[in-house]
């Protein structure tokens, strides 16, 4: 059974800025039941302006991040015809689920410098939670986690999946798989121009098991 939650637009008093994200959450909870097979999150929003629309196209990024947990990554090598664990490392915190939807190709919506500042990509989000300096080996293990969880649909990069109308209204949908981890899922909307973040909005979705032993 598929659960569908919708983020509806609503207007609230905000500090006067050139452009602001305006967003509302109609449902803030996803219930994992015995028959739960995933959920589709529909995100709708608008841009509130105090000035005329700039000529440079507006881009929108939507991220949903599941609870961060430590993870041990092991490397396997084939020795004498048998696969065995040879090395391992601990990543202090990695999101159990991470989806990024964009209104254009990744390189067009945000610069590498802005990604590092706002920790938008999953690699940057993981790196931001590490207290120890990252080395080449740590980077390789992090890339392995991203690759494995991407194959499991737990990490998603959805380029060109946010529709922007008249540089004012935007919408997207994100598929959340059935193997979700309980907890708070941070939802973030970022507006960018020329790859620079000009406005952000944060909210959250609560995912809980219901009626399960």
Long-range contacts (C-beta under 8 A, 24 or more apart in sequence): 1-33, 1-35, 1-36, 1-37, 2-37, 2-38, 2-39, 2-40, 3-30, 3-31, 3-36, 3-39, 3-40, 4-39, 4-40, 4-42, 5-30, 5-39, 5-41, 5-42, 5-205, 6-42, 6-44, 7-41, 7-42, 7-43, 7-44, 7-45, 7-187, 8-44, 9-44, 9-45, 9-46, 9-169, 11-48, 14-48, 16-50, 17-50, 17-199, 18-49, 18-50, 18-51, 18-198, 19-47, 19-48, 19-49, 19-58, 19-191, 19-198, 19-199, 20-47, 20-48, 20-49, 20-199, 20-201, 21-45, 21-46, 21-47, 21-48, 21-189, 21-191, 21-199, 21-200, 21-201, 22-46, 22-47, 22-48, 22-201, 23-189, 23-201, 23-203, 25-187, 25-203, 25-205, 28-203, 28-204, 28-205, 28-206, 29-205, 29-206, 29-207, 29-208, 30-176, 30-180, 30-185, 30-205, 30-206, 30-207, 30-208, 31-208, 31-209, 31-210, 32-180, 32-182, 32-207, 32-208, 32-209, 32-210, 32-212, 33-209, 33-210, 33-211, 33-212, 34-211, 34-212, 36-178, 37-178, 38-175, 38-176, 38-177, 38-178, 39-175, 39-176, 39-180, 40-173, 40-174, 40-175, 40-176, 41-173, 41-174, 41-176, 41-187, 41-205, 42-171, 42-172, 42-173, 43-101, 43-171, 43-172, 43-173, 43-174, 43-187, 43-189, 44-169, 44-170, 44-171, 45-169, 45-170, 45-171, 45-189, 45-201, 46-168, 46-169, 46-170, 47-167, 47-168, 47-169, 47-170, 47-191, 47-199, 49-168, 53-167, 53-168, 54-193, 56-193, 56-194, 57-104, 57-167, 57-193, 58-103, 58-164, 58-167, 58-191, 58-192, 58-193, 59-102, 59-103, 59-104, 59-108, 59-109, 59-110, 59-164, 59-191, 59-192, 59-193, 60-102, 60-103, 60-109, 60-162, 60-164, 60-170, 60-172, 60-189, 60-190, 60-191, 60-192, 61-100, 61-101, 61-102, 61-103, 61-109, 61-110, 61-120, 61-162, 61-188, 61-189, 61-190, 61-192, 62-99, 62-100, 62-101, 62-102, 62-162, 62-172, 62-174, 62-187, 62-188, 62-189, 62-190, 63-98, 63-99, 63-100, 63-101, 63-120, 63-186, 63-187, 63-188, 63-190, 64-97, 64-98, 64-99, 64-174, 64-176, 64-185, 64-186, 64-187, 64-188, 64-205, 65-95, 65-97, 65-98, 65-125, 65-185, 65-186, 65-187, 65-188, 66-95, 66-96, 66-97, 66-98, 66-154, 66-180, 66-181, 66-183, 66-185, 66-207, 67-95, 67-96, 67-181, 67-182, 67-183, 67-184, 67-185, 68-93, 68-94, 68-95, 68-96, 68-129, 69-93, 69-94, 69-96, 69-181, 70-94, 71-145, 73-141, 73-144, 73-145, 75-141, 75-144, 89-137, 89-138, 89-141, 91-126, 91-130, 91-138, 91-141, 91-142, 91-145, 92-129, 92-130, 92-131, 92-132, 93-126, 93-129, 93-130, 94-126, 94-129, 94-145, 95-122, 95-125, 95-126, 95-155, 96-154, 96-180, 96-181, 96-183, 97-154, 97-155, 97-176, 97-177, 97-180, 97-181, 97-185, 98-122, 98-125, 98-149, 98-154, 98-155, 98-156, 99-155, 99-156, 99-158, 99-174, 99-176, 100-156, 100-157, 100-158, 101-156, 101-158, 101-161, 101-162, 101-172, 101-174, 102-157, 102-158, 102-159, 102-160, 102-161, 102-162, 103-160, 103-162, 103-163, 103-164, 103-170, 104-159, 104-160, 105-159, 105-160, 106-157, 106-159, 108-195, 109-192, 109-195, 110-190, 110-192, 110-195, 110-197, 111-195, 111-196, 114-192, 114-195, 114-196, 114-197, 117-197, 118-190, 118-197, 118-200, 120-190, 121-157, 122-146, 122-155, 122-157, 152-177, 152-179, 153-177, 154-179, 180-207, 181-207, 182-207, 182-208, 182-209, 183-207
